[in-house]
Amino acid sequence: MPHLYHLLQSPVGSGSKVPVKMEVNPPKQEHLLALKVMRLTKPTLFTNIPVTCEEKDLPGDLFNQLMRDDPSTVNGAEILMLGEMLTLPQNFGNIFLGETFSSYISVHNDSNQVVKDILVKADLQTSSQRLNLSASNAAVAELKPDCCIDDVIHHEVKEIGTHILVCAVSYTTQGGEKMYFRKFFKFQVLKPLDVKTKFYNAETDEVFLEAQIQNITTSPMFMEKVSLEPSIMYNVAELNSVNQAGECVTTFGSRAYLQPMDTRQYLYCLKPKKEFAEKAGIIKGVTVIGKLDIVWKTNLGERGRLQTSQLQRMAPGYGDVRLSLEAIPDTVNLEEPFHITCKITNCSERTMDLVLEMCNTSSIHWCGISGRQLGKLHPSSSLCLALTLLSSVQGLQSVSGLRLTDTFLKRTYEYDDIAQVCVVSSAIKVES
């Protein structure tokens, strides 16, 4: 399959696009019509290589004066590589996933006779599908000599790998002979971003998503939007901004440029919606979180967009019984009772009859009756317990020693290192 190459056309202004011709080897059969396919792309800023020296060197101020007289340099910043002028692309360039591929198709009548019933079709073939990109599938009644049929096609690239643009032309000569030919144009679609995700499960049903986005292209990107579209089970809060002087500012600053090979991290917090949390109790197994929507701009404002597939995480396994803390103080006084609130949830598919036992440790002591009956707990049901403790040792102490026994199966569940509290002397005033 022949590859694409460029033939530069006449210059255009900065607001228009540059047609770039793509050709293949000439066909063996002579046809009355000629097919030309050109990729539409924007020009780029002109760059120069400054050559300068110090005044005490032999050339003196000659090089600097030549740069000042060069019309392509920026006045007052001649030693910078960036110029004021635009230049036409010298090659086909790269096409990245998420960008829009635009092409200009022209069929010209090179003969001296009128051609009838001209039909031009443009299909884009990928590894998985074939798409019709023609703006109109109706045939043109006739085409006079030195006249042409023009068409512009656009396609948002959604697959990585080899793409083949198939252009087919059929027509009828004056003698009634039906003619047909087609040409193939092959190009590669590259991956612009490397996206990695990590999930963090909190003590509650909250899920924290960290998305690492790396620019693997050769040019900087302006990150216009990076958002998480949650599934119907979750609400999402973005944690990528801070409040400064009453204004919401992103943690990346006012400039959201991502240089080549640089990586940026985005953080999101997902909470189960109330109706799902109350109905299901705990979201088990593989859970659909949502998908990332990424929008960026490159070069002279060319826009690209990517949406990831549905992100999934494996929910943590809590076993048959889950014990979580609803309330606990950060700091407590030495040898003074303090209170905590625990939540016990039946994560199994059977009813349990639970008994609570409290085992004292060397530093933390439980206040209350151990071995008391909690009653029956049905599947996906929960109950809250208010418990009292006392610490006899200063410092950061671990709350441990809770035991839950299911009298039906005679099975005991042990819970240690449930939480940590800071124990200080009662003579020290603790400021909130």
N, C-alpha and C positions, 0 to 999 in steps of 0.2 A: 504494500500500500504506500503510495507516495506521501511525503510529508509536506507541510505547508511552509511557504516562505513569503517574504514581504517585498512588494514593489512600492516605493514611496511615491505619493501623489503630490499635488500642489499644496503649499502651506495653508493652514487655516488659522482662525483666531483661537484665543484661549477658551472661548465658550463653546466651540464646536468639536466634533470628533473627526479623527483622521481615518479615511478609508485606506486599508492596507490589503493589497491584492494577494490572493492565494491561488497558485497554479499547479498543475501537474504536467506530466509528459504529454505531448500532443497525441490525440487519438489517431489510430490507424485509418479510420474511415473519414473521408472528407464530408463535412456537413455544411449546410447553408447558414447555420446559426453558431455563434460563439458564446460560450458560457464563462462568465467571470464571477468569482466569489471572493469577497474581501471582508476581513474582520474589521469591525468598527471599534476603535480604541482611542483614548484621549492622548494628546501629546504629553511630553514630560518636560520638566524644567531643565534648561541647559546648564551643564556643569563644565567648568574649565579647570585646568591645572595651573595654579599660579607659579611663576618663576620670578624670584626676587633675590636680592642680595643687599648687603650693607653698603653704605655710602663710601666707606674706605676701600671697598673692593674695586677691582679694575673696571668693571662696567659702570660703576658709579650709580647714577639715578636712571640709567637707561631702561632697565627692566621695569622699574616702577612706573616710568612715564609711558611705556608701551601698554602696561595694564590699565592705566588711567585712560588712555586713548582707545582701548578696546570697547566697542559698543555692547559687547555681551556681558561685561562685568557690571556689578552694582556700584554706583557712584559713592565713594567714601568707604567702600568695603571691598576693594579690588582683590585683596589677598584671600578672600573667602572663595570657596569652590563654587558656590551657588550663584547663578547668573539671573538676569532679568528676562531672558528670551526663552521661547519654547522651541523644542526640537521634536522632529518626527521620530517615531520609534524605528529602530534599526533592525528589529527582528519580530517574530510573531509574539513574543512575550509569554508570560505564564497565565494560565487560567486556574483559578482556585475554586474549591468547593464553596458553594454559597454565593458566588458572584453571578452576574448576568452576562451570558455570552451573546453578543450582538454581531450580526453578519449582514452584509449587503450583497444581494444576488442580482446579476445583470445578464440578460440574454440579448445579444446584438445580432441583427441581420447583416452579415457580411456580404451577402450575394446581391445580384442586381434584379432579383425577382421577388414577387410578393409571396410570403409564406403564410399558410392558413392553419387554423386550429392548433395554436401553440399552447401547450400545457406544461407548466413548470412546477415540479414538486421538490420539496426539501424535507428530508427525514433525518433525524439524529438517532443513531444506533449506539446503545451502550451494552454492557455485558448482560443486562437483565431485561431490557425493553427497547422498543423502537417507537419514536415519537414523531408525529407529523407536525412540522413547524411552518408550513406554508400558510401565508395570510389568506389566500383564496385558492380554492380547488377548481375554479371555473376556467375553462379554456378561453384564450384570446382569439377572436375571430380571424384577424389577419395582422401581419407585421410587414410593413413596407421596408424597402432597402434603406440601410443606414439608420433605422429606428431600433429602439430597444425596449425591453420589458424589465422594469425594476421592482425589486421586492426587498424589504428589510425584515429580518426575523430576529426574535429575542427568545432566550431560554435561560431560566434560572437553573444553574448546574446543581444537581442534587446527588451525584454519584462521583466516586473517585475512580480514576483509571482511564483506559482508552475510550475515546469517543470518536465516532466516524460520522461525518456529515455527508449524506448521500444526496446529490442533486441530480435529478432526472428531467430530461427535456424531450417531449414528443411533439411532432408537427407534421404537416402535410405539404408537399411541394405542389407547384402549379400543375404538374403532370398527374397528380393524384396519388403519388407514392407516399406512404406513411413511413416516417423516419423516427428513430429513437436513439438516444445516447444518454449516458450518465457519467458522473465523475465522483470520486471519493476523496474526502479530505479528512485526514486523521490528526487528532491532537490529544494531548494528555491533560487530565484534570488533577491538580495537586491538592494536597491537604494544607490548609492555611494555619490551623490551630491544633495544638495538642491539649486535650481536655482530660484532666484526671479528677476524680471525686473521692472524697473520704467521708465516712459517716461516723458520728459520735453519738452514743446513746446516753442520755441523762438518767438520773435516778427516777425522774418522772417519765411520762410518755413522750417527752420532747425529744426531737431528733435534730442534731446540728449537722449541716452539710457544708463541707469545705470543697470549693471548686478551684482547682489550679489550672489557669489558662496561660499557655505559652504561645508566643508568636514565632512560628517556624518558617516565616517567609523572609525575604531579603530586604523588606522595606518596612518602615514604621507604620503602625495602625493607630487610628483614633477610635477608642472604644466608646461607641455611642450608647450602647445599652447592654448590660449583662443582668438578666433577671431570671428568676425561678418561677415557673408556672406549676403550682402544686396540684396534686391529684385532688379528687373531690373529698377525700378524707382528711385533708390537712389545711390549715391556715399557715401562711409563711410571713416571716418578718425578716427584712434585710438588715444585716449588721455591718454594712459597709460605709457608714457615714457617722459623723460626730457633730455635736451642736456647739458651734463657736460663735459667740457674740450674737446669739439669737438666730443664727443662720445654720442651715443644715449643709455641711461640707463633707464631701467624700473623703475617705481615709487616704486616697491616692493623690489628693491635692486638686488644684483647679485644672491642671492639664492631664487629660486621660490618655496620653500617648503610650503605646506599648512598643518599645524598640525591638528589633529583630533578636530572637532567642531569649528575650526577657519573659519572666513568668510573673503573673499577678494572681493573688489569692482572694477569693470572695467567700463570705460566710453568710449562711442563712439558718434561721431557726424555724423549725416546723412543729406545730402543735396540732394534735388531733382535734377535730371539731367536736363540739360538745355532744351532739347526737350520736356520733360514732363511738366516742369514749365511753358514754354511758351505756350504750347498747351492747357493744362488744367487750367492754371491760379492758381488755388488752389486745392490741393488734399483734397477731401471731404470724409466724412464718415469713415468707417473702412478701414484702409490702412495697407497693408502687408509691414512690415519693413525688414524682413530677418530672419535668424536663426543663433544661436550660435553654434560654433564648438569648443568642448573642448577635449583636449588630455592630458592625465596624465600618470605617471608611479608610480608603488608601489613596495615595497619590493626589490627584486633583478632585477628590470627592467621590471616587467610585465606591459604591456601596456593596457590602456583602452581609449575608445573614446565614446563621446556622442554628438549627434546633437539634438538640441531642435526642436520642431515643429515650423512652421512659426509664428513669433511674430507679433502681430497685435496691433495697437493703435487706439484710437478714435481721429480723428483730431478735433481740437478745432472749435467750431461754431463761425463764424464771423458775423452772421446775413446777412442781404441783402447787406450791404455796409461795406467794411473793410477799415480802415484808419491805415496806418503804416508810420513810420518815415524812410526816406532814409538817411537824414543827419541832424545833430544837434550838435552845439559845447558843450563841457563839461563845459567850464567856459566862462562867459561873463562879461563885465564891466557895472557898474551901470549907468543907464540913457544913455546908448549907444545902438543904434539899432544892432540887430543880426538876422541872417537869418537861416531858417530851410527849409527842403524840405519834403513834405508829398506826399504819394502815396495813391490814392483812387481807390479801385477795386470794381467792381460790381459783387457780389457773388450770385445774384439772377438769375432767368431764364427769366427775362424780361428787356426791355430797360428802363432806367431811365433818367429823365431830372432834373439835380441837380442844386441847388442854394446854394452858400456858404455864411454863416453868421459868423461874428467874434464878440464875446462878451468879453469885457474887464473885468479883475478881479481886485482885490485890489492891486496886485503886478505886474502882467504881463499885458501889453497893446499891442494890435494889431495895426500895422501900415498898412493902406491900405483901400480899399473900401469894406464895408460889404454889403452883399446882391447881389453880382454879379453872373451872370449866368455862369455855367460851361459847359452847353450844354448837349447833349445826350450822355449817356454812355451805350454801349451795354453789354450784358451778358459776363462775364469773361474778360472784357476789363478793362484797367487801365489808369489813367492819373496822372501826377506829378504836384505839385503846389509848387512854391517858395514863401514863406511867410516871412514877417518881423515883429519882435517883439521888445519890449523895456521893461526893468524892472526898477521899481522905488524903490524896496526894496532889501536890501542885504540878502545873505544867500541862502539856497537851496530852489528854487522856482519851483512850478509845472506849467507846460504849460497846460492851460485849456481854454474852451470857444469856441470851434469850433462846428458849427451846419451845417448839410447838410439836405436840404429839397428836397424831390422828388415831383415835381409839378404835376406829373400824378396822384399819389395817395394821395397827400397832407399829406405826412408822413415825420416827422422830426427825424433825427438821431443825438443824442447828444454825444459829445466826450470831456470828462474831464480827467484830470491826464494823458495826453498823454505822457509826459516825464518830466524830472526834469533837471534843469540847476543850476549851482553854480554861484551866482551873487556876484562880489567883487567890491570894490571901484576902480575907475580908477586910483587912486594914487598908488595902489599896483601893482607891477610888477608881472605878472603871468608867471612863467617859464613853458615851454612846457616839 
